[in-house]
Amino acid sequence: MAATAASSSSPSLIDTLFQRSLDDVIRVLRSSSSAALEAAAIARALDEIRREIRSPDLDTKAVALQKLTYLASLHHFDMSWAAFHALELLPSTSLPHPRAAYLAASVSFHPSSTDLLPLATHQLRKHLAPSPSNSPALAAPALHLLALASSPDLAGHLAPDLLPILSSQSSSNPLRPKAVATALRALAVCPDTAPVLFKPLVECLSLSSDPRAVSAAIGAFCELALAASDPSPYIPLAPEFYRLLVDSRNNWVTIKVLKIFARLAPLEPRVAARIVDPVCQLLRRSTAKSLVFECIRTVFSSLLDHDAAVRLAVDKTKEFVASDDDPNLRYLGLQALTMLGPAHSWAVEDSREVVIQSLNDTDTSIRREALRLEMGMLSDSNVVDICNMLIKYAIKSDPEFANEILDAVLATCGRNVYELIVDFDWYVSLLGEMVRNPHFAKGDEIERQLVDVGLRVRDARPELIRVARNLLIDPALLGNPFLCRVLSAAAWVSGEYVEFSRNPLELVEALLQPRTNLLPPFVRAVYVQAVFKILAYSFISFIKQIQAGELLEIGNSFIQRGGKQEGSDLVAAKSSSDQNNAFAIGDGVATDDKAILFDSIEKQETFKHESISCLLNLIETVVGPLSECGEVEVQERARNVLGLILIIRETQFWNIEEGHELTRDDKITKMVELMESAFSEELGPVSTNAQKRVSVPEALILNENLSDLLDILGDDDINPCASVSFSFRNHHSTETNQDSATAIEPNSFLAEHRKRHGLYYLHMDKDKSESNDYPCANEPLLPVSHGEDTEDIVKLPAQSLIPEKAKPTKPRPLVIRLDEGDGVSSSNLTTAKESKGDLLSGAIRDVLLRNEKKPSLTHKTSLDRTSQRRENGASENSELISQQKESNSFGDREHGNSSSRKGRHHHKERIESSGQNRDNEEKSHRHSTKSSRHHRRHKHRQRGDAPLDIAPQSPVIQDFLL
Amino acid sequence: MIRFILLQNRQGKTRLAKYYIPLEDSEKHKVEYEVHRLVVNRDPKHTNFVEFRTHKVIYRRYAGLFFSMCVDITDNELAYLECIHLFVEILDHFFSNVCELDLVFNFHKVYLILDEFILAGEIQETSKRD
C-alpha cells in the first residue's frame, strides 16, 4: 500500500523545500505521548521518506536516507527496499552524501540478503584507492561496510585493494588498523583470499609498524587462531608472538598474545616451555587485573604441567576469589577455579568457604559460577557429599536457582552414562529426594533417568522400586503438575520391576488411590498398565506357589537330584498337553524365572487366596469406571485389566476356598504360561543410533529433503516475537513521557539525577594523569555486602569439595552401555563451522609453507620475517634476534646487518627436532627448493594460483622458539 | 570478537545499536529486549557480566544509560569493561559532558565515533591518548 502511494505521488519541489530534517522527525517522535501517536508519526515520516528518497536532488535524498536509517536502526523498520537509493549516493562528491549512504548500508545490508552490493564494487574500489584526493573519511566507512556485509565473491574481488593500505609504511596511517580488521573478515568469509592477505597481516606484527596496527593485527590473529579447529598452521608464527609477549607494553596486545599461546601451547610442548617464564613474570608484576586474569587463564588451560606456574596462578586466583569489595574479581576467580577440574581440587580447598557463600550470593552470575565450580570438582570420590549438600541447599534456595542446581546435578551425574556414580542405591534415592524439593520443575529429566537407571543397572532395581513406592504412595504429590512425569516413571518402574517389591499389593493400592484422577490421561494410562503388570505377577506367583507346594509333595524324591529344574520341567510337561506353538516359545524363556520363583517361595513370600481375591475386587471397583473413560489409552488398558480379571474369575475352581484345586484347571496353567510369556522378557536400553541401523524398506520412497515442508511451516517461526514486540511497545509509551519531561528542564534534572545516582556518572574532575596504558582494569568498584544468611550454609558442608579418599564400600555395579554413540549427543553441532575453519587453516598453512620455501627450511617464517624487518631497517631487530639467540641453546641462527636478499640464501643448519620428522622434512625440503626456483620473486597473486603440490602435508613443527 | 553493542536507557529504549554479525530485524528486536531485561534489574553491587545465550554481555551503567557489549565466552571480561569506559570517555570528550539527549540528536555522529572505535567487532583504539 505504501509502495503504491509512493509511486502515485512523485517528489516535487515542495518536498525539497520543506523537507523535514532528522532532528524534526526525532522531535516529533519524542513529543508523541502515546504509542498510537508515535506509530502514526512514524508512518507519516516513512511516507515522506518514500517520496523524498526518489528525488533527483541528492541533498533531499541524503536527508531522507538519514531519517530512514534512524528509524531502521532504532525502531527496526525494514529498509532493505532503499538499498539502491543508498548506492546512488555513493559516487557523490559532497562528503556527507556518501557518508550517509555508508551509514545506511552498514545498518541495513546483510551479506546473504543484499544482492545489490556488488553493484558498488567499483565505487568501493575508488574509495579504497590511496590517492591524495581521497580522504580517509571515505575509505574508513568503505572498509567498515566491506567488513560487515561483503559476500565471499565481493571479498575475493576487493581483497587486492586492501593491500596498499595494509602494507603502507607511513607509521601513522589511520586506515591500516581498519584494513587489518577488514582483512580478518574477508579471510573469514572467503578463505581463498589467504594467499593475498595473509602475508601483509603478518607484516603488521613487526615492531616497526604503527602500534595500533600491531594491536589490530594481533587481534586478528587471535580471532583466527581461536576460530580455527586446528590452530597448528599458526605455530610457525610463534616467534613473532613471543616477541610481542616479551616486548609489548600494551596490555591489550599482551592479552591477545596470551590467548593465542593458550591455543598453541597444547599442540607444541616447546612453546609451552618457552612461555612459562614470561607468563609467570607478568603474573607477578602486572598491576592490570585483566592481564593477570588472562595469565591465570592461560596457565590453567594450557600450562598445567608446569607446577610452579600453576601454584603461582592459584595464589593469584585466591586473591581474586577473596576480594570482597569487587564482585567482578570474585566472579572471575571462581571462573578460573572451574577451569582446573577435579585433578586440582586442592586449589579450591582454601577458598571453600567463599565458594559456598557465593552459592548464596544475590548475583545470579556469581551463584551460577559457584555452582559450575562445584560441578567441575565432582569426582567419583566426592560426588556423594557434594550432591547431598547441594540438594539440601536447593531446598532453601529461590525457585529459579533451585532448579538450576537440580539441573546441574542431574546433568553432571548423568554424564556419559553415569560415569561418576559408584553407589547407584544412593543415586536413586537422591533422585527421589530431588522430587521433594518445593520448587521442583525438572520432571522430564528425572523421569528419563529413573527409567534409564532401571534399564541399565540391574543392581539398582530393588532400591529403585523402593523409591518408586515412596513416591507413589504419597497422596500429596499427585496434585503437582510438575511431578506427573516423575510419577509416570515411578509407576512404570513399579510395574516392570515388581518382583523386587516387598509388597505388591501395597503398590496396587497406591496406584489406584482416589487422587490419581488428578493425573493427566497419559500418566493414568501408565498407572493402569502398571496395575495390569502387578496383577499378572501376583497371580502367577500365587499359582506357582501352589504348584510348588504340590511339587514338594510329589517330588520329594527329586530333591537329592537338585530337583528345582526338574520340578519346573514337570510343571511345563504337565501344561504342555494342549499348548499351541505360540505359548511354547514363551515357555523356553520362562524356565529360568521359574527357578527364581521357587527361591522366593522358599523365602516365605506368599500370596494368600484371600489377598488375591481382595486385590481383584479392589481393581475391579476402581478400574471399572475407567473402561468408560474418554481417553482411548486409558480406556483400552482398563479394559485389558478387566478382561484379565474376568478370565481369572471364570476359572472353574476360583470360588473354592482351598486354592490347591486351582491347578487342576488347564485353563489356569495356560493363562499363567501366556502371561509369563507376555511379561518375562526384559526391556533393555536402546541405542541412540538404533534407528539408523534399521534398513529402509525398498518400497519406501523418502523425500530427499524437507524443503516443501519449510515452505509450509516457515512463517510460523516468527510467532514468539509477537509477545516480545508487544511488551516493548509498552516501554515506548511510558518512556517517551519521561523523555519529554527531561527535555523541558534538562539541566536541573540532570544535576539532581547526578546527585542521586552519582556512582553511574563519570567523575567530574577527571585526573588527566591516569595511566594511558590500556586496560588497567583495577579501578575500585563498589563495596559489597554479603547476604546475612550465609552462615548457615557455610555450616552445611564441612566436608564438601575435599576429595575424600573414602573407599567405596561396594564395587560399582554393572552399567549397561551400548555402542560408542551412547550418551554422546553433542557431536555434529559444530561440524559446519569447523569445516569452514578448516578451509581457512588449510589456506593459511598453504601460505605459510610457501613463504617458507625461500629460506632453507629452518626457521621458516621467522627468517622470512626477520629479513623483511631488515629491509625496513629497524635497528631493534638485531637486538631482538640476539636476544632470541641468547636463549637458543643451539645457537644456529646467523644474524647481522647483511642485506635481506643475502639473508634468504643463508643455509641454516636444521635443528633436528625429532627423528620421526626427518623424512617428512627432507621431502618438504626438496619441494621447497624446487618451488623456490619458480617463485623467487614475491608475487602473491601468482602464488595464489599455483598448484597445491605441497598442500596439507603433516605439519613439520620445528624448534622455532629455541 | 564483539557481537553487538547496545546503548539502552532504563526504560529499555535503545539509543544506539550496532551489530557486527548479520541478524534479522526481528531477531535484533528480540535481542535488545532480552539484554535490557537481563541488565536493568541488576544491583550496582553485582558483577558487570551476564551470560546471554551462548555468549556473555559485559555491561556498565552510566547515569540512566546501560552500555552493553556482547562478546565471546572466551573473551577477557575486564578488558571489555575497560573498553566500555574508554568509549564513554571518548563520547564525553566529544560532546563535552555527554548526556542521553546528545546521543538522541546526534545519532549519526555517535555512529561515526563508534566506527572509529570499533571496526568489524575488533577494537581499534586501545588508548585515550590518540
Interface residues (C-beta under 8 A of the other chain):
Chain A: L22 D23 I26 R30 Q66 T69 Y70 A72 S73 L74 H76 F77 D78 R99 A100 L103 S106 H110 P111 S112 A140 P141 L143 H144 A147 L148 A149 P177 K178 V180 A181 T182 L184 R185 R212 S215 A216 G219 A220 E223 L226 N250 N251 W252 V253 I255 K259 K289 S290 F293 E294 P327 N328 R330 Y331 L332 T362 D363 T364 S365 I366 R368 I718 P720 C721 V724 S725 S727 F728 H731 H732 T734 E735 Q738 D739 T742 A743 P746 L750 H753 R754 H757 L759 Y760 Y761 L762 K766 N772 D773 Y774 P775 C776 A777 L782 P783 V784 S785
Chain B: M1 N9 Q11 G12 K13 T14 R15 A17 Y20 P22 D25 S26 K28 H29 K30 Y33 R42 D43 P44 K45 H46 T47 N48 F49 V50 E51 R61 Y62 A63 G64 D72 T74 N76 E77 L78 A79 L81 E82 C83 L86 V88 E89 D92 C99 E100 L101 V104 F105 F107 H108 Y111 L112 D115 E116 L119 A120 G121 E122 I123 Q124 E125 T126 S127 K128 R129 D130
